[in-house]
Amino acid sequence: MTGLFSCSRSLYDSDHKFRKDITLDELRSVEVSHGPLMGVEYSHGGGMQGDTYYLELYRGPDESPAIRTTRAAEHSFSLLVEEYRADPQAFDALREKIDSDNLSVWSDLPFEDEFIALDAPSTAIKLIFDDTEYGGGARSSSWISYENVIPEGGRPILNDFAAQLKSYIHKEDLLDAYFVDKGERIMTGRDTDNTEEEISALLSGSWFYSGDGEERRIYSYGLRETVEESVIAGDTRRDDVFTAAEPVHEPYEDADTGWYVPLQAEDGTDWVMYTEGVELVIRRADGSAVRRYERQG
């Protein structure tokens, strides 16, 4: 809990924000007491495209560290949420960094007027403590905004802290992954009857496939009359275009989906498109080709 200061009040301006010329050593000299670290959040986004990236380290029901990421390349895309187990030492390692550089007091850094820009992305780190033993709240928070005046040498410290936070994400520790639209999780699987609005949200996003000596990218705004792929094969580039029919609301063969969209390629061959879990699948109707796309944004 903040409030115990050994340094001179001259570190502050009239608005009780730190002076713009404060140094890292002066920040480290501010005395502050906090209880256990309960969570760390990192957020970046809000640019012209309305992109979102949010990472949260929190304590699970058994107090073990867990990480949740939420991301989308545009505000019109559904959010991809992934939940992971985290390193058991994550909280201790990050707390060491917080205390070493007194990061919790950085929330009192003044706003940098020069950073004001329309449609510019913003970045912030939030530290959450249980300060009840010091008379504070069970989830007392301290925000560090990258748009504030950061002392010389401070940005590498913040970047290193964010990099260590992200380093606790490992694919092998993935527990769950799903899409969220309008604040609600979209349920998927063979036994679900997704609405066309939900299907459109599931299809939205920036998708990537690599295999068979080529890379394929689809930038999708959901259900449309066509599906366009950007294809790179060696030194050649081309666009493949499929014509899409109305969604069929029933499972497709053995796929874990309750719907599919019939497609027809420019050469007249029949394909289908659906999602399984958080993958986009485009599959030739005769089964001779199956491509699984990863959502990248």
C-alpha positions, 0 to 999 in steps of 0.5 A, a space after each residue: 500500500 502506498 503512502 510511506 515516503 522517505 524522500 522529499 515532497 519535492 519529488 512531486 508537483 502540485 497535482 501530487 504526481 512525480 516531477 517530469 525529471 524524476 530519476 530511476 534512483 529517486 523512484 526506487 527511494 520512495 518507501 511503499 508497503 504491499 501485501 502479496 502479489 495477486 495478479 499482473 495484467 498487461 494490455 496493448 491495443 486501441 490503434 486505428 484497427 482497434 486491435 486488442 491484446 490482453 494478458 492476465 497472470 492470476 491465482 487459480 482456485 488452488 492458488 496455482 499461477 495461471 495465465 489468460 490471454 485475450 486477443 483480436 486484430 480488429 474490434 470487429 473480430 471475435 476475441 480469442 481467449 487462451 488459458 494456460 498453466 503458469 510457472 509456479 515461480 512466476 509470482 515470486 520472480 515478478 515480485 522480485 522485479 517489482 520490488 527491485 525497481 519499485 514499480 508500484 509507485 510508477 503509477 504516479 508518473 505524470 502524463 506525457 502530453 507529447 504522446 497524445 495522438 488520435 487512434 494511437 495504441 496504448 500500453 499499460 501494466 497493472 499490478 494487483 496486491 492484497 493490501 488488507 494487512 496494511 489497511 488497503 483493499 484485497 485487490 489494490 491496484 497500481 497502473 503503469 501507463 507507457 503514455 506517462 513520462 518514463 524516466 531515462 532507462 525506464 522503458 527497458 525495465 518495463 519491456 523486460 518485465 512484460 517480456 518475462 510475463 509473456 515468457 510464462 506462456 507455453 503451448 504445452 501448458 494450454 488448458 482451454 481455448 475459445 472465442 468470445 463475442 459480445 462478452 459471451 463465450 461461443 460454444 462449439 462442437 457437434 452438439 451445438 446449434 450455432 446461430 449465423 451470427 455466431 458462425 460469422 463471429 467464429 469465422 472472423 479473424 486473421 488466419 494462417 496455414 503453412 503446409 505442402 510447400 505453401 503459406 495461405 492467409 485469410 483475413 475474414 470478416 465472417 460470413 461473406 459471399 466469397 472467401 479469399 486466400 492469399 497464397 505464397 508458394 516459393 517465389 510465386 504469389 496468387 489469390 485463390 477465391 472460393 464462392 460460399 453458399 449458405 451455412 448448413 446447420 448440421 455436423 459435417 461427416 466426422 468433424 467436431 462441428 455443428 455446421 459447415 459452409 459449402 464452398 466452390 473453388 474457381 476450378 469448380 471443385 467442391 470444398 467445405 469450411 467450418 471451425 473445430 475448436 479454435 481452428 478454421 478448417 477448409 476441406 475438399 469435399 472428396 476428402 483429398 485435402 484438409 487445411 487447418 488454419 491458426 487464428 493469428 489475430 
